[in-house]
Amino acid sequence: DEDLRTILNHFLNVTLTDEEFISTLDHYPSAEFEGNNTARLSAILVDTPGWIGSCETQLSAQDILVHNHKDVWVYHFARLGEMRRVGHFSEVAYVFNNCAACGTANSSDCCQGTYNSTSDMILSYHMGRFWTNLGRYGNPNGFFRSVWPRYTRLQQGPIMELNVPMKLRLGYRTRFCNFWNKILENRTRVIQKKIPSEK
């Protein structure tokens, strides 16, 4: 665990107190990662401000809204398939209906290790439509019934979870975002207000 602490201190550019480090270990128990400290470190860093992850994405959405931009939609790609974690950029193959793009050539395996199932094809179809509509109309819903509402300051959400099935989430990863905001708020850049709990 001391190696993990040293790496965290380095990447976060802080020195975690004993109490903060113990609390970090409690938030990210080793058993949840089957003893894999690399996966554990990755999960921790993805939740901290300054890294590409849900917490930073939500803080960025709040910043955009504060500057009077109302057209903000936030998503979280959560299609695990056969994988233990969803990797950064793994949604792109679904957006372009090219599920086998990161698999073996001439294979029907999807990037997330699943067979190109009907569920994957449906998810890919909807994601392609959302991205096309956003580019064409400035709204992922196009002119159709709104299935993906705008992200709002009042609700601090919703976030579209792109998975099988798709669903809207409020307060996604709130406990972790608020944990890191509290630890880092006086040590790094000013961080936006707390993200409310999931409902």
Salt bridges, closest charged atoms under 4 A:
ASP1 OD1 - ARG40 NH1 3.60
GLU2 OE2 - ARG5 NH1 3.97
ASP18 OD1 - ARG5 NH2 2.82
GLU20 OE1 - ARG187 NH2 2.98
GLU34 OE1 - ARG84 NH1 3.02
ASP47 OD2 - ARG173 NH2 2.63
GLU56 OE2 - ARG189 NH2 2.96
ASP71 OD1 - LYS70 NZ 3.55
ASP71 OD1 - ARG150 NE 2.74
ASP120 OD1 - ARG79 NE 2.93
GLU161 OE2 - LYS167 NZ 3.97
GLU161 OE1 - ARG169 NH1 2.56
GLU198 OE2 - ARG169 NE 2.72
